[in-house]
Amino acid sequence: MSAALKRDYQICEEIGRGRFGTVFKCVSRSTGDSFAVKSIDKSLTAGDSLDAQCLLTEPKALALVSPHPHLVQLHATYEDDSHLHIVTDLCPNSDLHALILANGGAFPEREARSIFAQLMTAVSHCHRKGVIHRDVKPDNVLFDSWNSVRLADLGSAAVVAGAEAAAAAGVVGTPYYVAPEVLSGWEYGEKVDVWSCGVVLYIMLAGFPPFYGETAVEIFDAVLRANLRFPTRVFGSVSPAAKDLLRRMLCKDVYRRFSAEQVLRHPWMTGGGEEPESESMRSF
Ligand SMILES: Nc1ncnc2c1ncn2[C@@H]1O[C@H](COP(=O)(O)OP(=O)(O)OP(=O)(O)O)[C@@H](O)[C@H]1O
């Protein structure tokens, strides 16, 4: 662990682990405030692989998009011989994936909208700053307080504007959420995040993913077919406005697919879409 990091922060318990990073709670020695520190093993960044490039992009992408109320904010970075340490906001109240599991099914539209609107403002902000997140999924939507979320994990991001810009290409992301054009092998743009957000919204409203398979290959086949269905059993009680928005986000034709800004202006987002009355299902 970096001596400078330990000088500035007291490192506490492990709170999460990903493919490349271990995340610890830490406390600032000067202010007493709590943060999260993600320690990335630099040996995994050796070589030219796409994963290696992404790991080094995370602090740059975070710096470009910070601050924003619905994005995990970068506070400091430290480096030692073996690790890169990224200090960010602490989001101690679990994530959207855990909430979906705890609910065991669909969210009422009003609750889905409240979370989804925060996610979309974060994604729209990233796009304005020239950053494509490329791994939007419920696991990366963290709760920092009751019903307030922050999008985390820019470890797969691409910076597509400014001095450090590079074209976005390569298969990056998580099978259920990945956009069809990511699988095509060509360069792609920021609307890959809109597709992933559409999958997140579908799962919140239905309780299951729109493009399903038993294996990654089967999921990719379903994503490439992009055959969007709204089974009546579940979607019979979902408003036409919500289904219209999903069609515009989960649209295989990138030119017709909405931008993040257009999603934020859709009637379902601005509260004009009809919806059935329902009780809040937040259960933890
Ligand atoms: N700011 C934070 N506050 C609280 N918990 C966090 C924070 N950042 C990450 N975590 C926890 O740590 C876990 C791993 O973090 P993260 O996803 O950033 O690591 P990763 O190595 O990039 O993972 P991945 O395998 O998704 O690429 C998360 O699933 C989450 O539970």
The ligand as an SDF file (V2000), in Angstrom:
LIG
                    3D

 31 33  0  0  0  0  0  0  0  0999 V2000
  -17.3200    4.1610   -4.3630 N   0  0  0  0  0  0  0  0  0  0  0  0
  -17.7110    2.9840   -3.8740 C   0  0  0  0  0  0  0  0  0  0  0  0
  -18.3980    2.8980   -2.7120 N   0  0  0  0  0  0  0  0  0  0  0  0
  -18.7890    1.6970   -2.2150 C   0  0  0  0  0  0  0  0  0  0  0  0
  -18.5340    0.5110   -2.8120 N   0  0  0  0  0  0  0  0  0  0  0  0
  -17.8510    0.5210   -3.9660 C   0  0  0  0  0  0  0  0  0  0  0  0
  -17.3990    1.7420   -4.5620 C   0  0  0  0  0  0  0  0  0  0  0  0
  -16.7540    1.4490   -5.7150 N   0  0  0  0  0  0  0  0  0  0  0  0
  -16.8030    0.1090   -5.8310 C   0  0  0  0  0  0  0  0  0  0  0  0
  -17.4490   -0.4590   -4.7840 N   0  0  0  0  0  0  0  0  0  0  0  0
  -17.6950   -1.8960   -4.5700 C   0  0  0  0  0  0  0  0  0  0  0  0
  -16.5920   -2.6340   -5.0540 O   0  0  0  0  0  0  0  0  0  0  0  0
  -16.9980   -3.5530   -6.0960 C   0  0  0  0  0  0  0  0  0  0  0  0
  -15.9040   -3.6270   -7.1600 C   0  0  0  0  0  0  0  0  0  0  0  0
  -15.6690   -2.3280   -7.6790 O   0  0  0  0  0  0  0  0  0  0  0  0
  -15.4700   -2.0630   -9.2370 P   0  0  0  0  0  0  0  0  0  0  0  0
  -16.6580   -2.6290   -9.9470 O   0  0  0  0  0  0  0  0  0  0  0  0
  -15.1800   -0.6320   -9.4500 O   0  0  0  0  0  0  0  0  0  0  0  0
  -14.1760   -2.9110   -9.5220 O   0  0  0  0  0  0  0  0  0  0  0  0
  -13.6980   -3.4790  -10.9000 P   0  0  0  0  0  0  0  0  0  0  0  0
  -12.4380   -4.2340  -10.6840 O   0  0  0  0  0  0  0  0  0  0  0  0
  -13.6590   -2.3800  -11.8940 O   0  0  0  0  0  0  0  0  0  0  0  0
  -14.8840   -4.4550  -11.2420 O   0  0  0  0  0  0  0  0  0  0  0  0
  -15.3690   -5.0760  -12.6010 P   0  0  0  0  0  0  0  0  0  0  0  0
  -15.1280   -6.5330  -12.4390 O   0  0  0  0  0  0  0  0  0  0  0  0
  -16.8500   -4.7180  -12.6460 O   0  0  0  0  0  0  0  0  0  0  0  0
  -14.5970   -4.4570  -13.7210 O   0  0  0  0  0  0  0  0  0  0  0  0
  -18.3190   -3.0000   -6.5930 C   0  0  0  0  0  0  0  0  0  0  0  0
  -19.1440   -4.0230   -7.0810 O   0  0  0  0  0  0  0  0  0  0  0  0
  -18.9100   -2.3500   -5.3510 C   0  0  0  0  0  0  0  0  0  0  0  0
  -19.5660   -3.3460   -4.5690 O   0  0  0  0  0  0  0  0  0  0  0  0
  1  2  1  0
  2  3  1  0
  2  7  2  0
  3  4  2  0
  4  5  1  0
  5  6  2  0
  6  7  1  0
  6 10  1  0
  7  8  1  0
  8  9  2  0
  9 10  1  0
 10 11  1  0
 11 12  1  0
 11 30  1  0
 12 13  1  0
 13 14  1  0
 13 28  1  0
 14 15  1  0
 15 16  1  0
 16 17  2  0
 16 18  1  0
 16 19  1  0
 19 20  1  0
 20 21  2  0
 20 22  1  0
 20 23  1  0
 23 24  1  0
 24 25  2  0
 24 26  1  0
 24 27  1  0
 28 29  1  0
 28 30  1  0
 30 31  1  0
M  END
$$$$
